[in-house]
Amino acid sequence: MAKRVAVIGAGSSGLTSIKCCLDEGLEPVCFESSDEIGGLWGFKEKPEAERCSIYRSLTVNTSKEMMCYSDFPVPDHYPNYMHNSLIMQYFKLYAEHFNLLKHIHFQTRVRSVRQRPDFSDSGQWEVVIADKDGQVEKHVFDGVLVCAGQYTQPIKPLTHFPGIDTFPGTVVHSWEYKDPDPYFGKRVVIVGIGNSGGDIAVELSRVCEKTFLSTRKGAWVIGRMVSKGLPLDMTMIRRAQDLIYCLLPRSLLNWIGERSLNQRFDHKLYGLQPEHRILDKRTIVNDDLPGRILVGDLVMKPNVQKFQGSTLVFDDGTVEEKIDAVILCTGYDFKFPFLPASLNSGADGDLKLYKRIFPPSLERPTLAILGLLQTKGPIMPAAELQARWATRVIAGLNHLPPADKMDKIIEKDIKANLKSYPCPKLAALQVDYIPYLDTIAKEVGVRPNIAWLLLRDPAVGLRAFFGPCTPYQFRLSGPGNWSGARQAILTQWERVAKPMKTRPIPEPSSFSLFFWLGLSGGAAVIFAIMAMQKKIPLFLRNPFVSCIP
């Protein structure tokens, strides 16, 4: 009889977890509290407690080729950066293609997950659920995959702002923000400069009387589009580039990166320059932020010091009056109240997780938490590899190290990140993108052997090493290999180009090209001969000599 696995959540991590269970011969039963798949990416007019919530205009900042599932490319006609509605369509295509919907129980909330009395022998869990009518049921599972997301608990640090109780306007978190309509013609302050803060500030600056963006530390800002109009992540996330980063001094890399961004616009001039170096923390992805500052519709401000009614005082002593609304883009906490409290064993109540997946304190590794990480790259490929490994561990095909060894590795990983992220809870979440993918892929047995690929299949090997690290690389061989992975790698740039080829551009004929090259070359020769024969004025032959006596 197949082992039964509870999958909590039917978002991006939950859907791939269902498929990975099926791939490993497990029986998945997915519980989704809403009425549709998609998790974070499902737009709702009103936010729902304990669930992710997004604004109407949200467009992803990772490109389709980098964020897709490794055995299911995004349709080629989809834009490279997708609106949230298109991501939902992609999830539905994925779920239908692999017949996943029949394993999902919608409008069903998980109330508790507890170890069975014989857990040390069976590794089983008792899961208590409640359906839409409130009817409570208990089920026994051989494994649990938690895919509930990390953007469900908005942080509203109201106590950090003295006098906020005197503010007559509205104060909301970005979790509650949906669209700019309620703020038309008003004066609004956005607090926090993460990706959400930047997006909301830009959107409001087009409709508000005045929009202010307040930040304590600033940020490095980069656009989705880089050289030649190519997607940012497909240009930056490459194995060859990672190797260069390992070989060159970090100070040099910081200088190069900061100089490159400042060539587009001077971060200091625009009031954005942060305290940290560019490689120390994640950059903010925003195409329009500097432009809105340039035209004066968005004004950068330091941290809010205090509120005095509708007047806000900032750390530099400046004052802004008649403020109508404040939007807090101050991040999220993550909590899984249905899990045993004993699992919250890390610093600051963090879930102490081996490779950001497995609680080392469990006697039997039959529970995994997926997608709970932060990295300079798309989360979905990482969550998919996590699911592939976790399901193999639950199926008994892979094994974890002893608990004491896992604890040492966890502490080592946290210590390495503390310099950039002083809070241990945040430090624990950070992973380096390609090294992390390779680490998990090695456990699954699907890490691509680049040297062997270069010898056996140079066309793919060269693209895998010098090109973007797309998820298809982890389907070339090993468990769960996909016959279409090679072709997906060879055609990835065609899918990038497809949605932009909406207007035919005639190619210049070879005759026309050679004619103009020949004409321009001939003219250059004639001009040079004339110059040597002194038949043109001296000042044209030597522009550095003044023609004024």
Secondary structure as the mmCIF struct_conf table of DSSP 4:
data_model
#
loop_
_struct_conf.conf_type_id
_struct_conf.id
_struct_conf.beg_label_comp_id
_struct_conf.beg_label_asym_id
_struct_conf.beg_label_seq_id
_struct_conf.end_label_comp_id
_struct_conf.end_label_asym_id
_struct_conf.end_label_seq_id
HELX_LH_PP_P HELX_LH_PP_P1 ALA A 2 LYS A 3
STRN STRN1 ARG A 4 ILE A 8
BEND BEND1 GLY A 11 GLY A 11
HELX_RH_AL_P HELX_RH_AL_P1 SER A 12 ASP A 23
TURN_TY1_P TURN_TY1_P1 GLU A 24 GLY A 25
STRN STRN2 GLU A 27 PHE A 31
BEND BEND2 SER A 33 ILE A 37
HELX_RH_3T_P HELX_RH_3T_P1 GLY A 39 TRP A 41
BEND BEND3 GLU A 45 LYS A 46
TURN_TY1_P TURN_TY1_P2 ALA A 49 GLU A 50
BEND BEND4 ARG A 51 ARG A 51
TURN_TY1_P TURN_TY1_P3 ARG A 56 SER A 57
STRN STRN3 THR A 59 THR A 59
BEND BEND5 ASN A 61 THR A 62
HELX_RH_AL_P HELX_RH_AL_P2 LYS A 64 MET A 67
BEND BEND6 CYS A 68 CYS A 68
STRN STRN4 TYR A 69 TYR A 69
TURN_TY1_P TURN_TY1_P4 SER A 70 ASP A 71
STRN STRN5 PHE A 72 PHE A 72
HELX_LH_PP_P HELX_LH_PP_P2 PRO A 73 PRO A 75
TURN_TY1_P TURN_TY1_P5 ASP A 76 HIS A 77
BEND BEND7 TYR A 78 TYR A 78
BEND BEND8 ASN A 80 TYR A 81
STRN STRN6 HIS A 83 HIS A 83
HELX_RH_AL_P HELX_RH_AL_P3 ASN A 84 HIS A 97
TURN_TY1_P TURN_TY1_P6 PHE A 98 ASN A 99
HELX_RH_3T_P HELX_RH_3T_P2 LEU A 101 HIS A 103
STRN STRN7 ILE A 104 HIS A 105
BEND BEND9 GLN A 107 GLN A 107
STRN STRN8 ARG A 109 GLN A 115
TURN_TY1_P TURN_TY1_P7 PRO A 117 ASP A 118
HELX_RH_AL_P HELX_RH_AL_P4 PHE A 119 SER A 122
STRN STRN9 TRP A 125 ALA A 130
TURN_TY1_P TURN_TY1_P8 LYS A 132 ASP A 133
STRN STRN10 VAL A 136 PHE A 141
BEND BEND10 ASP A 142 ASP A 142
STRN STRN11 GLY A 143 VAL A 146
BEND BEND11 GLN A 150 GLN A 150
BEND BEND12 THR A 152 THR A 152
STRN STRN12 GLN A 153 PRO A 154
HELX_RH_3T_P HELX_RH_3T_P3 LEU A 158 HIS A 160
BEND BEND13 PHE A 161 PHE A 161
TURN_TY1_P TURN_TY1_P9 PRO A 162 GLY A 163
HELX_RH_3T_P HELX_RH_3T_P4 ILE A 164 THR A 166
BEND BEND14 GLY A 169 GLY A 169
STRN STRN13 THR A 170 HIS A 173
TURN_TY1_P TURN_TY1_P10 SER A 174 GLU A 176
BEND BEND15 PRO A 180 PRO A 180
HELX_RH_3T_P HELX_RH_3T_P5 ASP A 181 TYR A 183
TURN_TY1_P TURN_TY1_P11 PHE A 184 GLY A 185
STRN STRN14 ARG A 187 VAL A 191
BEND BEND16 GLY A 194 GLY A 194
HELX_RH_AL_P HELX_RH_AL_P5 ASN A 195 SER A 205
TURN_TY1_P TURN_TY1_P12 ARG A 206 VAL A 207
BEND BEND17 CYS A 208 GLU A 209
STRN STRN15 LYS A 210 SER A 214
BEND BEND18 ARG A 216 LYS A 217
STRN STRN16 VAL A 221 ILE A 222
BEND BEND19 ARG A 224 ARG A 224
STRN STRN17 MET A 225 MET A 225
HELX_RH_3T_P HELX_RH_3T_P6 SER A 227 GLY A 229
STRN STRN18 PRO A 231 PRO A 231
HELX_RH_AL_P HELX_RH_AL_P6 LEU A 232 MET A 236
STRN STRN19 ARG A 238 ARG A 238
HELX_RH_AL_P HELX_RH_AL_P7 ARG A 239 LEU A 247
BEND BEND20 LEU A 248 LEU A 248
HELX_RH_AL_P HELX_RH_AL_P8 ARG A 250 ARG A 264
BEND BEND21 PHE A 265 PHE A 265
TURN_TY1_P TURN_TY1_P13 HIS A 267 GLY A 271
BEND BEND22 GLU A 275 HIS A 276
TURN_TY1_P TURN_TY1_P14 ILE A 278 ASP A 280
BEND BEND23 LYS A 281 LYS A 281
HELX_LH_PP_P HELX_LH_PP_P3 ARG A 282 THR A 283
STRN STRN20 ILE A 284 VAL A 285
BEND BEND24 ASP A 287 ASP A 288
HELX_RH_AL_P HELX_RH_AL_P9 LEU A 289 LEU A 294
TURN_TY1_P TURN_TY1_P15 VAL A 295 GLY A 296
BEND BEND25 ASP A 297 ASP A 297
STRN STRN21 LEU A 298 LYS A 301
STRN STRN22 VAL A 304 GLN A 308
TURN_TY1_P TURN_TY1_P16 GLY A 309 SER A 310
STRN STRN23 THR A 311 PHE A 314
TURN_TY1_P TURN_TY1_P17 ASP A 315 ASP A 316
BEND BEND26 GLY A 317 GLY A 317
STRN STRN24 VAL A 319 GLU A 320
BEND BEND27 LYS A 322 LYS A 322
STRN STRN25 ALA A 325 LEU A 328
STRN STRN26 TYR A 332 ASP A 333
TURN_TY1_P TURN_TY1_P18 PRO A 337 PHE A 338
BEND BEND28 LEU A 339 LEU A 339
HELX_RH_3T_P HELX_RH_3T_P7 ALA A 341 LEU A 343
BEND BEND29 GLY A 346 GLY A 346
HELX_RH_3T_P HELX_RH_3T_P8 ALA A 347 GLY A 349
STRN STRN27 TYR A 354 TYR A 354
TURN_TY1_P TURN_TY1_P19 LYS A 355 ILE A 357
STRN STRN28 PHE A 358 PHE A 358
TURN_TY1_P TURN_TY1_P20 PRO A 360 SER A 361
BEND BEND30 GLU A 363 ARG A 364
STRN STRN29 LEU A 367 ILE A 369
BEND BEND31 GLY A 371 GLY A 371
STRN STRN30 GLN A 374 GLN A 374
BEND BEND32 LYS A 376 GLY A 377
HELX_RH_AL_P HELX_RH_AL_P10 ILE A 379 ILE A 394
TURN_TY1_P TURN_TY1_P21 ALA A 395 GLY A 396
BEND BEND33 LEU A 397 ASN A 398
HELX_LH_PP_P HELX_LH_PP_P4 LEU A 400 PRO A 402
HELX_RH_AL_P HELX_RH_AL_P11 ALA A 403 ASN A 417
TURN_TY1_P TURN_TY1_P22 LEU A 418 SER A 420
BEND BEND34 CYS A 423 CYS A 423
HELX_RH_AL_P HELX_RH_AL_P12 PRO A 424 LEU A 429
STRN STRN31 GLN A 430 GLN A 430
HELX_RH_AL_P HELX_RH_AL_P13 TYR A 433 VAL A 444
TURN_TY1_P TURN_TY1_P23 GLY A 445 GLY A 445
HELX_RH_AL_P HELX_RH_AL_P14 ILE A 450 ARG A 456
HELX_RH_AL_P HELX_RH_AL_P15 PRO A 458 PHE A 466
BEND BEND35 GLY A 467 GLY A 467
STRN STRN32 PRO A 468 PRO A 468
HELX_RH_3T_P HELX_RH_3T_P9 PRO A 471 ARG A 475
BEND BEND36 LEU A 476 GLY A 478
TURN_TY1_P TURN_TY1_P24 PRO A 479 GLY A 480
TURN_TY1_P TURN_TY1_P25 SER A 483 GLY A 484
HELX_RH_AL_P HELX_RH_AL_P16 ALA A 485 LEU A 490
TURN_TY1_P TURN_TY1_P26 THR A 491 THR A 491
HELX_RH_AL_P HELX_RH_AL_P17 GLN A 492 ALA A 497
HELX_RH_3T_P HELX_RH_3T_P10 LYS A 498 MET A 500
BEND BEND37 ARG A 503 ARG A 503
HELX_LH_PP_P HELX_LH_PP_P5 PRO A 506 SER A 509
HELX_RH_AL_P HELX_RH_AL_P18 SER A 510 MET A 532
TURN_TY1_P TURN_TY1_P27 GLN A 533 LYS A 534
BEND BEND38 ILE A 536 ILE A 536
HELX_RH_AL_P HELX_RH_AL_P19 LEU A 538 ARG A 541
TURN_TY1_P TURN_TY1_P28 PRO A 543 PHE A 544
BEND BEND39 VAL A 545 VAL A 545
BEND BEND40 CYS A 547 CYS A 547
#
